[in-house]
């Protein structure tokens, strides 16, 4: 590939509408985590399924908080950080025993 220069693409810059959708999804993750902390598994869930759901929502928040456009959006992020901490604590305090 002589003579070909590969450059990094321009950084992604979401539109205001896209940012609003991202923050709405993050708010939904906080709700799921907080709901499970307050109420435990849904009646149709095992504790393992509940922990997995909390874990997926924690991972979503961690991923989104790692994005520079989220960090630079000028919005308060403390609730998301608290939900990550609380979600991880919930999973740790509700271990699942495998048979």
C-alpha positions in Angstrom: 0.0 0.0 0.0 2.7 2.4 -1.0 1.7 6.0 -1.0 -1.6 5.5 1.0 -2.0 7.5 4.2 -4.6 6.4 6.7 -5.7 9.1 9.0 -8.1 8.9 12.0 -11.6 10.0 11.1 -12.9 13.2 12.6 -14.2 12.7 16.1 -17.9 11.9 16.4 -19.9 15.0 17.4 -23.6 14.1 18.2 -26.3 16.6 17.3 -28.2 18.1 20.3 -31.1 15.7 19.6 -28.8 12.7 19.6 -27.3 14.0 22.9 -30.8 14.3 24.4 -31.5 10.7 23.3 -28.3 9.5 24.8 -29.0 11.1 28.1 -32.5 9.8 28.1 -31.1 6.3 27.7 -28.7 6.9 30.5 -31.6 8.1 32.7 -33.4 4.9 31.9 -30.4 2.9 33.0 -30.3 4.8 36.3 -34.0 4.0 36.7 -33.5 0.3 36.1 -30.6 0.2 38.6 -32.4 2.2 41.3 -35.6 0.1 40.8 -33.7 -3.2 41.4 -31.9 -1.8 44.4 -35.3 -0.7 45.9 -37.3 -3.8 44.9 -35.0 -6.6 44.0 -35.7 -8.9 41.0 -38.9 -8.6 39.1 -41.3 -11.5 40.0 -40.4 -13.3 36.7 -36.6 -12.9 37.3 -34.1 -14.9 39.2 -31.4 -13.1 41.2 -28.9 -14.0 38.6 -31.0 -12.4 35.8 -31.5 -9.3 38.0 -27.8 -9.0 38.6 -27.1 -9.4 34.9 -29.6 -6.7 34.1 -28.1 -4.3 36.7 -24.7 -5.2 35.3 -25.7 -4.4 31.7 -27.0 -1.0 32.8 -23.9 -0.3 34.8 -21.8 -1.2 31.8 -23.9 1.1 29.6 -23.4 4.1 32.0 -19.6 3.4 32.2 -19.4 3.3 28.4 -21.3 6.5 28.0 -19.3 8.3 30.7 -16.2 7.3 28.9 -17.3 9.4 25.8 -15.8 12.8 25.5 -19.0 14.2 24.0 -20.8 13.1 27.2 -18.2 14.6 29.4 -18.2 17.8 27.4 -22.0 18.2 27.2 -22.2 20.5 30.2 -24.6 18.3 32.1 -24.5 17.1 35.6 -23.1 13.6 35.7 -23.1 12.8 39.4 -26.3 10.7 39.3 -24.8 8.4 36.7 -21.6 8.0 38.7 -23.7 7.2 41.8 -25.8 4.7 39.9 -22.6 2.9 38.8 -21.3 2.7 42.3 -24.7 1.6 43.7 -25.3 -0.9 41.0 -21.9 -2.6 41.5 -22.6 -2.6 45.3 -26.0 -4.2 44.7 -24.5 -7.0 42.6 -21.7 -7.6 45.1 -24.2 -7.8 48.0 -26.5 -10.2 46.1 -24.2 -13.1 45.1 -25.6 -15.9 43.1 -24.7 -19.4 44.2 -24.2 -21.8 41.3 -25.3 -25.4 41.9 
